[in-house]
Amino acid sequence: RCTGVAWAFFFFKQKTAYEMLRSLVGSEMCIRDRYYGNENRIQKAMGNNNQQANGFIDQKNILSPQQCLIPNNLKVSLSTMESSIYNSKFSPSGDLLMVTSQDGICLLNMDQDGKVTKQKYLPTQSIQWAISDSDLSPNNQFLLHSTLNPIVSMFDISQQKYTKMINLQASSGQFDQADWTYRLRIFSLKIAGDNSTFLAGTSIDASGTSYLKLYDLERQTIITSIPAHSDDINSVCFIDRESSAMFLSGSDDSYCKLWDIRLLGSTKKEVGVFNGHFSGVTCVSSKQDNRYFISNSKDQSIKLWDLRKFDTKQRERPFPLDFDYRYQALRSEQVKDVQQKMNKNKYDNSVCSFFGHQVYRTLIRCYFSPKHNTDSRFIYSGSSDGYVYIYDSLTGEKVQVMLDKKSREVPVRDVAWHPYSQVMVSSSFYGVISVWDHRSFSGDEGDEDNNICLLYTSDAADDLLCVDLGGRRIIKKKKIITLSQSLHI
């Protein structure tokens, strides 16, 4: 049995001597610096001397020229659905793309070059308004999807048919279709790495509590039901899908919470809380490295978090944003005000925040770029204005903004990056699937200063002679790749 002391030791043991000495956030990405812009922050950290770090470079963690290439070109635009698309997701192998909408599921075959062929369209069952979330099993055998009622549907991919309808209602009786206000609704679900359990986040009940439900597919029973938040749980994710012992939840109460199934016991209390958002959290997504995750919020920010920098309790929001994001939008001055107040929030332990995309009308999702392609360096998100935004987590900068004109001014709720190629798929409320790839642009070779790629080595932060950005050395490597080409700035 894992004790609290043992868990704490495991969780903090990765901290380096340099981090302890300088009290830095353990991040290979960037230092949270409230008083410097991103460009000045990097220059300040690097000492403005272009001096390379001493010691050996961990070659496996250097970004190759291919890994610096990000999607920047609309390859094809497909009108595949007759209703709004809510989710798009690649299978772990990348050969299957699942797109879900208000009335059905479309399974598409896709190769690494972005060529799409339609496999099957599935009319769905027991749907209330839309498919709120969906997930493919790691073994590619089945998919699950949820909706705004207690039913989770299982579809067998090989048999091409629905095999289970799972009712997560606490009682065994039928749910009340008419009781919309307090009827159990599932906003998010994720399948564990063992393919035998899944995690779901629910709406609030009549007592004002929302629940995390862990379900055993083999025994067909709810393993545990955790009273987790004081508002709807919009998103859940596993810290490491392979182990699936620790997971995150993000709620409309503005808090992200960390949970460990091994430590719940009889108290069913979270391990920690991440304070900092001023409005509801629409998405939480893990980097799958047991260190970092990101969250998207109705306060119009994506926050990057260090899992080790949690709080032990919820802090009252110093600047709560009370507006209905489905029908209202913040003015640009209000968004700037949010940024300024975040910088002054002493309880905000996030590494950094990203602004530029829009989070209105629906629960906009965000993710890290794939490990294989980019070493998870980039953060990408849909947006309510129809664009796709890509941020560089190393510099904090917005490096790419893409628009399919067929999706102009309608929400792009979900975006999926192919796990093994530079192909990305965005899906909009117009029922449009946009496939993006990378296209090289000529004419950017003249400036030598542009021929620089920021590289980082693995945990070697104890040597104070090197430049450190919170856990990894940062060096400049000339003539590797032109940033103006790879990032299309």
C-alpha positions as CSV (number, residue, x, y, z in Angstrom):
1,R,0.0,0.0,0.0
2,C,1.4,3.4,-1.0
3,T,1.6,5.8,1.9
4,G,1.4,9.5,1.7
5,V,5.1,9.8,2.6
6,A,6.1,7.3,-0.1
7,W,4.0,9.0,-2.7
8,A,5.4,12.4,-1.8
9,F,9.0,11.0,-2.2
10,F,8.1,9.6,-5.6
11,F,6.5,12.8,-6.8
12,F,9.3,15.1,-5.8
13,K,12.4,12.9,-6.3
14,Q,13.0,14.2,-9.8
15,K,13.9,17.6,-8.6
16,T,17.5,18.6,-9.3
17,A,19.9,20.3,-7.0
18,Y,19.8,23.4,-9.2
19,E,16.1,23.6,-9.0
20,M,16.2,23.4,-5.2
21,L,19.0,26.0,-5.1
22,R,17.2,28.4,-7.3
23,S,13.6,27.4,-6.4
24,L,12.8,27.1,-10.1
25,V,9.8,25.3,-11.6
26,G,11.1,22.0,-12.9
27,S,10.4,22.7,-16.6
28,E,12.3,22.1,-19.7
29,M,10.1,24.7,-21.4
30,C,10.4,28.1,-19.8
31,I,10.8,30.0,-16.6
32,R,7.7,31.8,-15.4
33,D,8.8,35.4,-15.3
34,R,6.1,37.9,-14.6
35,Y,8.2,40.9,-15.4
36,Y,9.8,40.1,-18.8
37,G,8.3,39.4,-22.2
38,N,9.0,36.0,-23.7
39,E,11.8,37.2,-25.9
40,N,13.6,39.0,-23.1
41,R,13.0,36.1,-20.8
42,I,14.9,33.7,-23.1
43,Q,17.7,36.3,-23.6
44,K,17.9,36.9,-19.9
45,A,18.1,33.2,-19.2
46,M,20.7,32.7,-21.9
47,G,22.8,35.6,-20.7
48,N,22.9,37.4,-24.1
49,N,26.2,35.8,-24.8
50,N,25.4,32.9,-27.1
51,Q,27.7,30.7,-25.0
52,Q,27.0,27.0,-25.5
53,A,26.4,24.9,-22.5
54,N,29.3,22.8,-21.2
55,G,29.1,19.1,-21.0
56,F,27.6,16.4,-23.2
57,I,24.4,16.8,-25.2
58,D,21.8,14.2,-24.8
59,Q,21.3,13.5,-28.5
60,K,18.0,11.7,-28.1
61,N,16.3,14.9,-26.8
62,I,17.6,17.2,-29.6
63,L,14.9,18.4,-32.0
64,S,15.7,17.3,-35.5
65,P,14.9,19.5,-38.4
66,Q,11.8,17.3,-39.1
67,Q,10.6,17.8,-35.5
68,C,10.8,21.6,-35.9
69,L,8.3,21.4,-38.8
70,I,4.8,22.1,-37.8
71,P,1.6,22.1,-39.8
72,N,1.1,25.3,-41.8
73,N,-0.7,24.4,-45.0
74,L,-4.3,23.4,-45.7
75,K,-4.0,20.1,-47.6
76,V,-7.7,19.2,-48.0
77,S,-11.0,20.4,-46.7
78,L,-13.8,17.8,-46.3
79,S,-17.5,18.4,-45.6
80,T,-18.2,15.0,-44.0
81,M,-20.9,15.6,-41.4
82,E,-24.3,17.3,-41.6
83,S,-24.1,18.6,-38.0
84,S,-21.6,20.2,-35.7
85,I,-18.4,18.2,-35.1
86,Y,-17.5,18.0,-31.4
87,N,-14.5,15.6,-31.3
88,S,-11.8,14.4,-33.5
89,K,-9.2,11.8,-32.4
90,F,-6.5,9.6,-34.0
91,S,-6.0,6.0,-32.9
92,P,-2.7,5.4,-31.1
93,S,-1.3,3.9,-34.3
94,G,-2.5,6.9,-36.3
95,D,-4.2,4.9,-39.1
96,L,-7.7,5.5,-37.9
97,L,-9.4,8.9,-37.3
98,M,-12.6,9.1,-35.3
99,V,-14.9,12.1,-35.8
100,T,-18.0,12.6,-33.7
101,S,-20.9,15.0,-34.1
102,Q,-24.4,15.7,-32.9
103,D,-25.9,12.8,-34.7
104,G,-23.2,10.2,-35.5
105,I,-19.6,8.9,-35.7
106,C,-17.5,8.9,-38.8
107,L,-14.5,6.5,-39.0
108,L,-11.8,7.6,-41.5
109,N,-8.7,5.8,-42.6
110,M,-5.7,8.1,-42.9
111,D,-2.1,7.5,-43.9
112,Q,0.9,9.5,-42.7
113,D,0.8,11.8,-45.8
114,G,-2.7,12.9,-44.8
115,K,-4.7,11.0,-47.5
116,V,-8.2,10.4,-46.1
117,T,-10.6,7.6,-47.0
118,K,-14.0,7.1,-45.4
119,Q,-14.4,3.8,-43.7
120,K,-17.8,3.9,-42.0
121,Y,-20.6,6.2,-40.8
122,L,-22.3,5.2,-37.6
123,P,-25.7,6.6,-36.5
124,T,-25.6,6.8,-32.8
125,Q,-28.0,5.8,-30.0
126,S,-29.2,7.5,-26.8
127,I,-27.7,10.8,-27.8
128,Q,-28.8,14.0,-25.9
129,W,-27.9,17.1,-27.9
130,A,-24.4,15.8,-29.0
131,I,-21.6,13.4,-28.3
132,S,-19.8,15.3,-25.5
133,D,-16.6,13.2,-25.6
134,S,-15.2,10.1,-27.1
135,D,-12.1,7.9,-26.8
136,L,-10.4,5.1,-28.7
137,S,-9.0,2.2,-26.7
138,P,-5.2,1.8,-26.8
139,N,-5.5,-1.6,-28.4
140,N,-7.7,-0.2,-31.2
141,Q,-10.5,-2.7,-30.4
142,F,-13.3,-0.4,-29.3
143,L,-14.4,3.2,-28.8
144,L,-16.5,4.8,-26.1
145,H,-18.6,8.0,-26.3
146,S,-20.6,9.9,-23.9
147,T,-23.5,12.4,-24.1
148,L,-25.5,14.7,-21.9
149,N,-27.2,11.8,-20.1
150,P,-25.8,8.9,-17.9
151,I,-25.3,6.6,-20.9
152,V,-21.8,5.7,-22.2
153,S,-21.9,3.7,-25.4
154,M,-19.3,1.1,-26.5
155,F,-18.7,0.4,-30.2
156,D,-16.7,-2.6,-31.3
157,I,-14.4,-1.6,-34.2
158,S,-13.7,-5.1,-35.5
159,Q,-17.4,-6.2,-35.3
160,Q,-18.6,-2.8,-36.5
161,K,-21.5,-2.6,-34.0
162,Y,-22.5,-1.3,-30.6
163,T,-21.9,-3.9,-27.9
164,K,-22.7,-2.2,-24.6
165,M,-24.8,0.7,-23.2
166,I,-23.4,1.6,-19.8
167,N,-25.6,3.5,-17.3
168,L,-23.5,5.5,-14.8
169,Q,-26.5,6.6,-12.9
170,A,-26.0,5.8,-9.2
171,S,-29.3,3.9,-9.0
172,S,-30.1,1.0,-11.3
173,G,-33.4,2.5,-12.5
174,Q,-34.0,4.5,-15.6
175,F,-32.8,8.1,-15.6
176,D,-35.4,10.8,-15.7
177,Q,-35.4,12.3,-19.3
178,A,-37.4,15.3,-18.1
179,D,-35.2,16.3,-15.2
180,W,-32.6,18.2,-17.2
181,T,-31.3,20.4,-14.4
182,Y,-30.0,17.6,-12.1
183,R,-29.9,14.6,-14.4
184,L,-26.5,13.0,-14.5
185,R,-24.6,14.1,-17.7
186,I,-21.2,13.0,-18.8
187,F,-19.0,15.7,-20.2
188,S,-15.7,13.8,-20.5
189,L,-14.3,10.3,-20.5
190,K,-10.9,8.6,-21.0
191,I,-10.0,4.9,-21.4
192,A,-7.2,3.6,-19.2
193,G,-4.1,2.0,-20.7
194,D,-5.1,-1.5,-19.7
195,N,-8.3,-1.2,-21.9
196,S,-10.4,-2.5,-19.0
197,T,-11.4,0.7,-17.2
198,F,-12.5,4.2,-18.0
199,L,-12.8,7.5,-16.2
200,A,-15.7,9.8,-16.6
201,G,-16.5,13.4,-15.3
202,T,-20.1,14.3,-14.6
203,S,-22.4,17.3,-14.1
204,I,-23.4,18.5,-10.7
205,D,-26.3,16.9,-8.9
206,A,-29.0,18.4,-6.8
207,S,-26.6,18.8,-3.9
208,G,-24.2,20.9,-6.0
209,T,-21.5,18.2,-6.4
210,S,-20.0,16.7,-9.5
211,Y,-18.4,13.3,-9.6
212,L,-15.5,11.4,-11.0
213,K,-16.6,7.8,-11.9
214,L,-14.1,5.0,-12.5
215,Y,-15.8,2.1,-14.3
216,D,-14.6,-1.5,-14.7
217,L,-15.6,-2.7,-18.2
218,E,-14.8,-6.4,-17.4
219,R,-16.8,-6.6,-14.2
220,Q,-19.3,-4.1,-15.5
221,T,-19.4,-2.1,-12.3
222,I,-18.5,1.3,-10.9
223,I,-15.2,0.9,-9.0
224,T,-15.5,4.3,-7.3
225,S,-17.5,7.5,-7.4
226,I,-15.6,10.5,-6.1
227,P,-17.3,13.8,-5.1
228,A,-14.8,16.0,-6.8
229,H,-16.0,19.5,-7.7
230,S,-18.7,22.1,-7.0
231,D,-19.6,22.5,-10.7
232,D,-19.6,20.5,-13.8
233,I,-16.5,18.5,-14.6
234,N,-15.7,19.4,-18.2
235,S,-12.6,17.4,-18.7
236,V,-10.6,14.5,-17.3
237,C,-7.3,12.9,-18.3
238,F,-4.7,10.3,-17.1
239,I,-1.3,11.7,-16.1
240,D,0.3,8.6,-17.6
241,R,-2.1,6.5,-19.6
242,E,0.0,3.4,-19.3
243,S,-0.1,3.3,-15.5
244,S,-3.5,5.1,-15.1
245,A,-3.2,5.4,-11.3
246,M,-3.1,9.2,-11.3
247,F,-5.5,11.5,-13.2
248,L,-6.6,15.1,-13.5
249,S,-10.0,16.8,-13.5
250,G,-11.0,20.3,-14.7
251,S,-14.2,21.9,-13.8
252,D,-16.5,24.9,-14.3
253,D,-15.6,25.9,-10.7
254,S,-12.2,27.0,-12.2
255,Y,-10.0,24.5,-10.5
256,C,-7.9,21.7,-11.8
257,K,-7.4,18.8,-9.3
258,L,-4.9,16.0,-9.1
259,W,-6.0,12.5,-7.9
260,D,-4.3,9.3,-7.1
261,I,-6.5,6.2,-7.0
262,R,-4.0,4.5,-4.6
263,L,-4.4,7.3,-2.0
264,L,-8.2,7.9,-2.1
265,G,-9.0,5.5,0.8
266,S,-12.1,6.4,2.6
267,T,-11.7,10.2,2.4
268,K,-11.8,10.4,-1.5
269,K,-9.8,13.6,-1.3
270,E,-7.6,15.0,-4.1
271,V,-3.9,15.0,-3.8
272,G,-3.6,18.7,-4.8
273,V,-5.3,21.7,-6.4
274,F,-4.1,24.0,-9.1
275,N,-5.3,27.5,-8.6
276,G,-5.0,30.3,-11.1
277,H,-7.8,30.2,-13.6
278,F,-10.5,32.9,-13.2
279,S,-13.3,31.0,-15.0
280,G,-14.3,27.5,-15.9
281,V,-11.8,25.0,-17.2
282,T,-12.8,23.4,-20.5
283,C,-10.0,21.0,-21.0
284,V,-7.1,19.3,-19.1
285,S,-4.4,17.4,-21.1
286,S,-1.3,15.7,-19.8
287,K,2.1,15.7,-21.5
288,Q,2.3,12.0,-20.5
289,D,5.7,12.5,-18.8
290,N,4.5,12.6,-15.2
291,R,5.5,16.2,-14.9
292,Y,3.4,18.6,-16.9
293,F,-0.1,19.3,-18.1
294,I,-2.1,22.1,-19.7
295,S,-5.5,23.5,-19.1
296,N,-7.8,25.5,-21.3
297,S,-10.3,28.0,-19.7
298,K,-13.1,30.3,-20.4
299,D,-10.9,33.1,-19.0
300,Q,-9.3,32.8,-22.6
301,S,-6.0,31.3,-21.4
302,I,-4.1,28.0,-21.7
303,K,-2.0,27.4,-18.6
304,L,1.1,25.2,-18.4
305,W,1.4,23.5,-15.1
306,D,4.2,21.6,-13.2
307,L,2.5,18.7,-11.5
308,R,4.8,19.1,-8.5
309,K,3.7,22.7,-7.9
310,F,0.2,22.1,-6.6
311,D,-1.6,23.7,-3.7
312,T,-3.1,21.8,-0.8
313,K,-6.4,23.6,-0.9
314,Q,-8.7,25.7,-3.1
315,R,-8.0,29.4,-3.0
316,E,-10.7,31.9,-3.7
317,R,-10.5,33.4,-7.1
318,P,-9.2,37.1,-6.8
319,F,-10.9,38.0,-10.0
320,P,-13.9,35.8,-10.8
321,L,-15.3,36.1,-14.3
322,D,-19.0,35.7,-14.2
323,F,-20.3,35.6,-17.7
324,D,-22.2,33.1,-19.9
325,Y,-19.5,32.1,-22.4
326,R,-22.2,30.5,-24.6
327,Y,-23.7,33.8,-25.5
328,Q,-21.3,36.5,-24.3
329,A,-17.7,37.3,-25.1
330,L,-15.0,39.3,-23.3
331,R,-13.8,42.5,-24.9
332,S,-10.1,42.8,-25.7
333,E,-9.6,45.2,-22.8
334,Q,-11.1,42.7,-20.5
335,V,-8.8,39.9,-21.7
336,K,-5.8,42.3,-21.1
337,D,-7.1,42.9,-17.6
338,V,-7.3,39.2,-17.0
339,Q,-3.6,38.9,-18.1
340,Q,-2.5,41.6,-15.7
341,K,-4.5,40.2,-12.8
342,M,-3.1,36.7,-13.4
343,N,0.4,38.1,-13.2
344,K,-0.4,39.5,-9.7
345,N,-2.2,36.4,-8.4
346,K,0.1,35.0,-5.7
347,Y,-1.8,31.7,-5.7
348,D,-1.2,31.1,-9.4
349,N,1.6,28.4,-9.6
350,S,1.3,27.8,-13.3
351,V,4.6,27.8,-15.3
352,C,3.1,30.3,-17.9
353,S,-0.1,31.3,-19.7
354,F,-0.9,31.5,-23.4
355,F,-3.4,34.0,-24.9
356,G,-4.7,34.5,-28.4
357,H,-7.3,31.8,-29.0
358,Q,-10.9,32.2,-28.1
359,V,-12.9,30.0,-25.7
360,Y,-16.6,30.7,-26.3
361,R,-19.8,28.7,-27.1
362,T,-18.4,25.3,-26.5
363,L,-15.7,23.4,-24.5
364,I,-12.6,24.1,-26.6
365,R,-9.9,21.4,-26.3
366,C,-6.1,21.8,-26.2
367,Y,-3.2,19.3,-26.3
368,F,0.6,18.8,-26.5
369,S,2.0,18.0,-29.8
370,P,3.1,14.3,-30.2
371,K,6.2,13.0,-28.6
372,H,7.5,11.2,-31.7
373,N,7.1,14.2,-34.0
374,T,8.1,17.1,-31.9
375,D,9.1,15.9,-28.4
376,S,5.8,17.4,-27.2
377,R,7.3,20.9,-27.6
378,F,4.2,22.6,-29.0
379,I,0.7,23.3,-27.5
380,Y,-2.2,23.5,-29.9
381,S,-5.8,24.4,-29.5
382,G,-9.0,25.0,-31.4
383,S,-10.8,28.3,-31.1
384,S,-14.3,29.8,-31.3
385,D,-13.2,32.1,-34.2
386,G,-12.6,29.1,-36.5
387,Y,-8.8,29.2,-36.3
388,V,-6.3,26.7,-35.1
389,Y,-3.6,28.1,-32.8
390,I,-0.1,26.6,-32.1
391,Y,2.1,27.9,-29.3
392,D,5.7,27.1,-28.6
393,S,6.0,25.9,-24.9
394,L,9.7,26.7,-24.9
395,T,9.4,30.3,-25.8
396,G,5.8,31.0,-24.8
397,E,5.2,32.5,-28.3
398,K,2.3,31.9,-30.7
399,V,4.0,30.3,-33.7
400,Q,1.2,29.4,-36.0
401,V,-2.4,30.4,-36.7
402,M,-4.4,28.6,-39.4
403,L,-7.9,29.1,-40.9
404,D,-9.9,27.0,-43.3
405,K,-12.3,29.6,-44.8
406,K,-15.1,27.0,-44.7
407,S,-14.9,27.2,-40.9
408,R,-14.6,31.0,-40.5
409,E,-16.2,32.4,-37.4
410,V,-17.6,29.1,-36.2
411,P,-16.0,27.1,-33.3
412,V,-13.3,24.6,-34.0
413,R,-13.9,22.6,-30.8
414,D,-11.3,19.9,-31.3
415,V,-8.0,19.3,-33.1
416,A,-5.9,16.2,-33.6
417,W,-2.2,15.9,-34.5
418,H,-1.2,12.6,-36.1
419,P,1.1,10.7,-33.7
420,Y,3.8,9.9,-36.3
421,S,3.7,12.6,-39.0
422,Q,3.3,16.4,-39.4
423,V,-0.4,16.1,-40.3
424,M,-3.1,17.8,-38.2
425,V,-6.9,17.5,-38.4
426,S,-9.3,20.2,-37.2
427,S,-13.0,19.9,-37.1
428,S,-15.6,22.7,-36.9
429,F,-19.3,23.3,-36.2
430,Y,-20.0,23.5,-39.9
431,G,-19.3,19.8,-40.1
432,V,-16.0,20.4,-41.9
433,I,-12.8,18.4,-41.4
434,S,-9.7,20.3,-42.4
435,V,-6.4,18.3,-43.0
436,W,-3.2,20.3,-42.5
437,D,0.4,19.4,-43.4
438,H,3.7,21.2,-43.5
439,R,4.8,23.1,-46.6
440,S,8.3,24.6,-46.9
441,F,8.5,28.2,-47.9
442,S,11.6,29.6,-49.8
443,G,13.4,32.9,-49.4
444,D,14.1,32.8,-45.7
445,E,17.8,31.8,-45.8
446,G,19.4,35.2,-45.9
447,D,19.5,36.1,-42.2
448,E,22.1,34.2,-40.2
449,D,20.3,35.0,-37.0
450,N,17.3,33.1,-38.2
451,N,19.4,29.9,-38.7
452,I,19.1,29.1,-35.0
453,C,17.1,26.3,-33.4
454,L,16.8,26.2,-29.6
455,L,17.6,22.8,-28.4
456,Y,17.5,21.3,-24.9
457,T,19.2,18.3,-23.2
458,S,17.7,16.0,-20.6
459,D,17.9,16.6,-16.9
460,A,21.4,18.1,-16.4
461,A,20.6,21.1,-14.3
462,D,23.2,20.6,-11.6
463,D,26.0,22.3,-13.5
464,L,25.7,26.0,-12.7
465,L,28.0,26.9,-15.6
466,C,25.3,26.0,-18.2
467,V,22.2,27.9,-19.0
468,D,19.1,26.4,-17.4
469,L,15.4,26.9,-18.0
470,G,14.2,24.9,-15.1
471,G,15.6,21.5,-15.5
472,R,17.2,21.2,-19.0
473,R,20.1,23.0,-20.6
474,I,19.3,25.3,-23.5
475,I,21.8,25.8,-26.3
476,K,21.8,27.5,-29.7
477,K,22.6,25.3,-32.6
478,K,23.3,27.2,-35.9
479,K,22.4,26.0,-39.3
480,I,20.1,23.2,-38.1
481,I,16.8,24.6,-39.3
482,T,15.5,28.1,-40.3
483,L,12.9,29.1,-37.7
484,S,11.1,31.3,-40.2
485,Q,10.6,28.2,-42.4
486,S,9.9,25.7,-39.7
487,L,7.6,27.9,-37.6
488,H,6.4,30.1,-40.4
489,I,6.5,33.2,-38.3
